[in-house]
């Protein structure tokens, strides 16, 4: 386990070396942001946005969100010319300003927080020429997306702490000694051995939270194959269909796994698609698996969505924010 944590820390240190990028000091505004979740405002010349450097930027902003059954952009983008950037637009939560101009000597990416409203992130990207602008954007694709995505997830986590399901919180404490904040209308709970499932039966889009645990034996516990074997075993036992041959499983053709550090803990993040065997049901899921060192076990918090014929970006992000609120036994 120590080896994994060390590797994660090393990777984090390496990833911080992105020359030409700075984060400014936070400045506070009394205004509250007023834009829809996963909406991003790009302030740049609209004609320039149609050129290769502009396209490089918009391609990043609207790139496909991973782990969904259909193509959906990471953000819904609105573009305005700089002259139109007035008080109406300054309350957006996510803003990128972009410019290519010879007055700049080097390409640079800067971040400012809570300038015109709170909570807000404004990213400024500029360069002296088109080629250096394209390189700067391409070199920072993942960072650009992650900064805005993590900001949205943080806002959702803060909301869930204020308005959440008391039933899920009570069940997590009772069964696992954990704290987790699920959307407040997730109230239908089914329990099993080292497992519970809670769903929002009253919503057209079914939001679901699962928690389950199994012994931690070694670092091999965090291989993807091991995790999928455990996941499918729990789901087959506990999430069944109307008939005996119907049960939840993982679509192994569409699984994305990575090891991350979140809130000071090593986490195995897995996302992809679930399906109901011998049925037509399915949808996206996201799982966070981490070690409960007090009890020497792995605890998995997972969110999954069933929303046929609907866009699922906001739903799965809501579930991702929920599983991120997990607090292990201290």
C-alpha positions as CSV (number, residue, x, y, z in Angstrom):
1,X,0.0,0.0,0.0
2,X,2.9,2.4,0.8
3,X,4.4,1.7,-2.6
4,X,1.1,2.7,-4.3
5,X,0.8,5.9,-2.3
6,X,4.4,6.8,-3.0
7,X,3.8,6.3,-6.8
8,X,0.7,8.4,-6.7
9,X,2.6,11.2,-4.9
10,X,5.4,11.1,-7.4
11,X,3.0,11.3,-10.3
12,X,1.3,14.3,-8.7
13,X,4.6,16.1,-8.2
14,X,5.6,15.5,-11.8
15,X,2.2,16.7,-13.1
16,X,2.7,20.0,-11.3
17,X,5.5,21.0,-13.6
18,X,3.6,22.8,-16.3
19,X,5.7,25.8,-17.2
20,X,4.0,28.9,-18.4
21,X,0.9,28.2,-16.2
22,X,0.1,30.2,-13.1
23,X,-2.7,30.5,-10.6
24,X,-3.5,33.9,-9.3
25,X,-4.5,34.8,-5.8
26,X,-8.1,34.4,-4.9
27,X,-10.2,37.6,-4.9
28,X,-13.7,37.6,-3.4
29,X,-16.9,39.0,-4.8
30,X,-20.3,39.3,-3.0
31,X,-22.2,38.1,-6.0
32,X,-23.3,34.5,-6.4
33,X,-22.8,32.7,-9.7
34,X,-25.8,32.2,-11.9
35,X,-25.2,29.7,-14.6
36,X,-26.3,26.1,-15.3
37,X,-24.1,23.2,-14.2
38,X,-21.4,22.3,-16.7
39,X,-22.0,25.5,-18.7
40,X,-18.8,27.2,-19.8
41,X,-18.4,30.7,-21.2
42,X,-15.7,31.3,-23.8
43,X,-14.8,35.0,-24.2
44,X,-13.0,35.4,-27.5
45,X,-13.5,36.7,-31.0
46,X,-16.1,34.5,-32.6
47,X,-14.5,34.5,-36.0
48,X,-11.2,33.6,-34.4
49,X,-12.8,30.6,-32.7
50,X,-13.4,29.2,-36.2
51,X,-9.7,29.2,-37.0
52,X,-7.3,26.3,-36.0
53,X,-6.3,27.8,-32.6
54,X,-9.8,28.6,-31.7
55,X,-10.9,25.1,-32.8
56,X,-8.2,23.6,-30.6
57,X,-9.7,25.3,-27.6
58,X,-13.3,24.5,-28.3
59,X,-12.5,20.9,-29.1
60,X,-11.1,20.6,-25.6
61,X,-14.1,22.2,-23.9
62,X,-16.6,20.1,-25.8
63,X,-14.6,16.9,-25.8
64,X,-16.6,13.7,-25.0
65,X,-17.2,12.9,-21.3
66,X,-15.8,9.4,-20.6
67,X,-17.9,6.4,-19.5
68,X,-21.3,7.3,-21.0
69,X,-23.4,5.1,-23.4
70,X,-23.8,8.0,-25.9
71,X,-21.6,10.9,-26.9
72,X,-22.0,14.0,-24.6
73,X,-19.7,17.0,-24.3
74,X,-17.9,17.7,-21.1
75,X,-19.3,21.2,-21.1
76,X,-22.0,23.1,-22.8
77,X,-20.2,26.0,-24.4
78,X,-21.4,29.6,-24.9
79,X,-19.1,31.9,-26.9
80,X,-19.2,35.7,-26.9
81,X,-17.0,38.5,-28.2
82,X,-14.9,40.3,-25.6
83,X,-17.0,43.6,-26.2
84,X,-20.1,41.7,-25.0
85,X,-18.5,40.6,-21.7
86,X,-20.8,42.6,-19.4
87,X,-22.3,42.0,-16.0
88,X,-24.8,39.6,-17.4
89,X,-22.0,37.2,-18.4
90,X,-19.7,37.9,-15.5
91,X,-21.8,35.8,-13.1
92,X,-21.0,32.6,-15.0
93,X,-19.3,30.0,-12.8
94,X,-16.9,28.8,-15.5
95,X,-15.2,31.3,-17.8
96,X,-12.3,31.1,-20.3
97,X,-10.9,34.2,-22.0
98,X,-8.6,33.5,-25.0
99,X,-6.5,35.7,-27.2
100,X,-3.7,35.6,-29.7
101,X,-1.8,38.9,-29.9
102,X,1.8,39.9,-30.6
103,X,1.7,42.1,-27.4
104,X,2.3,38.9,-25.5
105,X,5.9,37.6,-25.3
106,X,5.2,34.1,-24.2
107,X,2.2,31.8,-24.2
108,X,0.6,31.5,-20.8
109,X,-2.4,30.0,-18.9
110,X,-3.6,31.7,-15.8
111,X,-6.3,31.0,-13.3
112,X,-8.3,33.4,-11.1
113,X,-11.0,32.5,-8.6
114,X,-14.1,34.3,-7.4
115,X,-13.4,37.6,-9.3
116,X,-16.9,38.6,-10.3
117,X,-19.0,36.1,-8.4
118,X,-18.7,33.1,-6.1
119,X,-17.8,30.3,-6.6
120,X,-16.1,31.1,-9.9
121,X,-13.1,30.1,-12.0
122,X,-11.8,32.3,-14.8
123,X,-9.0,30.8,-17.0
124,X,-7.1,33.1,-19.2
125,X,-5.2,31.7,-22.1
126,X,-3.1,33.8,-24.4
127,X,-0.1,33.6,-26.8
128,X,1.8,35.7,-29.2
129,X,1.0,33.6,-32.2
130,X,-1.3,30.8,-33.4
131,X,1.2,28.0,-33.2
132,X,2.2,28.6,-29.6
133,X,-1.4,29.0,-28.6
134,X,-2.3,25.6,-30.1
135,X,0.7,24.0,-28.4
136,X,-0.2,25.5,-25.0
137,X,-3.8,24.2,-25.3
138,X,-2.8,20.8,-26.5
139,X,-0.2,20.4,-23.8
140,X,-2.8,21.3,-21.2
141,X,-5.9,19.4,-22.4
142,X,-6.4,17.3,-19.4
143,X,-5.6,20.1,-17.0
144,X,-8.1,22.5,-18.6
145,X,-10.9,20.0,-18.4
146,X,-10.0,18.8,-14.9
147,X,-9.9,22.3,-13.4
148,X,-13.4,23.1,-14.5
149,X,-14.8,19.5,-13.8
150,X,-13.3,19.4,-10.3
151,X,-14.8,22.9,-9.6
152,X,-18.3,21.6,-10.7
153,X,-17.9,18.5,-8.5
154,X,-16.8,20.6,-5.5
155,X,-19.9,22.8,-5.9
156,X,-22.1,19.7,-6.0
157,X,-20.4,18.2,-2.9
158,X,-21.0,21.4,-1.0
159,X,-24.7,21.3,-2.0
160,X,-25.0,17.6,-1.0
161,X,-23.6,18.4,2.5
162,X,-26.5,20.9,3.0
163,X,-29.2,18.8,1.3
164,X,-28.8,15.0,1.4
165,X,-30.6,11.8,2.1
166,X,-30.8,11.1,5.8
167,X,-31.7,7.5,5.1
168,X,-28.5,6.8,3.1
169,X,-26.4,8.6,5.7
170,X,-27.9,6.6,8.5
171,X,-27.4,3.3,6.6
172,X,-23.8,4.0,5.8
173,X,-23.0,4.8,9.4
174,X,-24.9,1.8,10.7
175,X,-23.4,-0.8,8.3
176,X,-20.0,0.6,7.5
177,X,-19.2,3.3,10.1
178,X,-18.9,5.7,7.2
179,X,-20.3,9.1,6.2
180,X,-21.7,9.7,2.7
181,X,-24.0,12.3,1.3
182,X,-26.4,11.2,-1.4
183,X,-29.0,13.2,-3.2
184,X,-31.9,13.8,-0.8
185,X,-34.5,11.9,-2.9
186,X,-32.5,8.6,-2.8
187,X,-34.5,6.9,-0.1
188,X,-35.4,3.3,-1.2
189,X,-32.8,1.0,0.5
190,X,-32.1,-2.6,0.1
191,X,-29.4,-4.3,2.2
192,X,-27.3,-7.4,1.9
193,X,-24.1,-8.9,3.4
194,X,-21.5,-6.2,3.4
195,X,-23.7,-4.3,0.9
196,X,-26.5,-1.8,0.5
197,X,-28.2,-0.2,-2.5
198,X,-30.2,2.9,-2.4
199,X,-32.2,4.4,-5.2
200,X,-34.5,7.3,-6.2
201,X,-37.6,5.4,-7.0
202,X,-39.6,8.6,-7.3
203,X,-37.6,10.1,-10.1
204,X,-37.9,9.5,-13.8
205,X,-34.1,9.3,-13.9
206,X,-33.1,6.6,-11.4
207,X,-30.1,7.7,-9.3
208,X,-28.5,4.9,-7.3
209,X,-25.9,4.6,-4.6
210,X,-24.2,1.3,-3.6
211,X,-21.7,0.6,-0.9
212,X,-19.9,-2.7,-0.4
213,X,-16.8,-4.0,1.3
214,X,-14.3,-6.9,1.0
215,X,-11.0,-7.7,2.8
216,X,-7.9,-5.9,1.9
217,X,-5.1,-8.4,1.3
218,X,-2.4,-6.8,-0.7
219,X,-1.8,-4.2,-3.4
220,X,-3.1,-6.8,-5.9
221,X,-6.5,-6.0,-4.4
222,X,-6.5,-2.9,-6.6
223,X,-6.0,-4.5,-10.0
224,X,-8.9,-3.9,-12.4
225,X,-9.6,-7.6,-12.8
226,X,-9.9,-8.1,-9.1
227,X,-12.2,-5.1,-8.7
228,X,-14.5,-6.3,-11.6
229,X,-14.7,-9.8,-10.1
230,X,-15.8,-8.3,-6.8
231,X,-18.2,-5.8,-8.4
232,X,-19.9,-8.4,-10.5
233,X,-20.2,-10.8,-7.6
234,X,-21.9,-8.2,-5.4
235,X,-24.2,-7.1,-8.1
236,X,-25.2,-10.6,-9.2
237,X,-26.1,-11.4,-5.6
238,X,-27.9,-8.2,-4.7
239,X,-29.3,-6.4,-7.8
240,X,-31.6,-8.8,-9.6
241,X,-34.2,-8.4,-12.3
242,X,-37.8,-9.6,-12.4
243,X,-36.6,-13.1,-13.5
244,X,-34.0,-15.5,-12.0
245,X,-31.7,-15.1,-15.0
246,X,-31.6,-11.3,-14.8
247,X,-28.9,-9.5,-12.7
248,X,-26.6,-6.6,-13.0
249,X,-23.1,-7.0,-14.5
250,X,-20.3,-4.9,-15.9
251,X,-19.9,-4.3,-19.6
252,X,-16.1,-5.0,-19.7
253,X,-15.7,-3.5,-23.1
254,X,-16.3,0.0,-21.7
255,X,-14.3,0.2,-18.4
256,X,-11.9,3.0,-17.5
257,X,-9.8,2.7,-14.4
258,X,-7.2,4.9,-12.8
259,X,-5.5,5.3,-9.4
260,X,-5.8,8.8,-8.0
261,X,-5.3,10.7,-4.7
262,X,-8.5,12.2,-3.4
263,X,-8.8,14.1,-0.1
264,X,-5.5,12.6,1.1
265,X,-6.5,9.0,0.3
266,X,-5.4,6.5,-2.3
267,X,-8.5,5.8,-4.5
268,X,-9.1,3.3,-7.3
269,X,-11.5,5.1,-9.6
270,X,-13.5,2.9,-12.1
271,X,-16.1,4.2,-14.5
272,X,-18.0,2.5,-17.3
273,X,-21.3,0.9,-18.2
274,X,-23.5,-1.5,-16.3
275,X,-26.0,-3.8,-17.9
276,X,-28.8,-6.1,-16.8
277,X,-28.1,-9.6,-18.0
278,X,-31.0,-11.0,-20.2
279,X,-32.7,-7.6,-20.1
280,X,-32.5,-4.3,-22.0
281,X,-31.6,-2.1,-19.0
282,X,-28.2,-0.4,-18.6
283,X,-26.4,2.9,-18.0
284,X,-23.2,4.5,-16.6
285,X,-21.5,4.0,-13.3
286,X,-18.6,5.4,-11.3
287,X,-16.9,3.7,-8.4
288,X,-14.4,4.9,-5.7
289,X,-12.6,2.0,-3.9
290,X,-10.3,2.8,-1.0
291,X,-8.8,1.1,2.1
292,X,-10.5,1.4,5.4
293,X,-7.3,1.0,7.4
294,X,-9.1,0.8,10.7
295,X,-10.9,-2.4,9.7
296,X,-8.4,-3.6,7.0
297,X,-11.0,-3.8,4.3
298,X,-11.7,-2.1,1.0
299,X,-14.8,0.0,0.9
300,X,-16.4,0.8,-2.4
301,X,-18.9,3.7,-2.9
302,X,-20.5,3.6,-6.3
303,X,-23.1,5.6,-8.1
304,X,-25.0,4.4,-11.2
305,X,-27.7,5.9,-13.4
306,X,-30.7,4.5,-15.2
307,X,-32.1,7.2,-17.5
308,X,-33.1,5.7,-20.8
309,X,-33.4,8.2,-23.7
310,X,-32.0,11.0,-21.6
311,X,-28.8,12.9,-21.4
312,X,-26.7,11.6,-18.5
313,X,-23.8,14.0,-18.0
314,X,-25.4,15.9,-15.0
315,X,-26.8,12.7,-13.5
316,X,-23.5,10.7,-13.4
317,X,-21.5,13.8,-12.3
318,X,-24.1,14.2,-9.4
319,X,-23.4,10.6,-8.4
320,X,-19.6,11.1,-8.8
321,X,-19.8,14.1,-6.4
322,X,-21.8,11.9,-4.0
323,X,-19.3,9.1,-3.8
324,X,-16.5,11.6,-3.3
325,X,-18.1,12.7,-0.1
326,X,-17.4,9.3,1.5
327,X,-15.6,9.6,4.9
328,X,-14.0,6.4,6.1
329,X,-14.0,5.3,9.8
330,X,-11.3,7.3,11.6
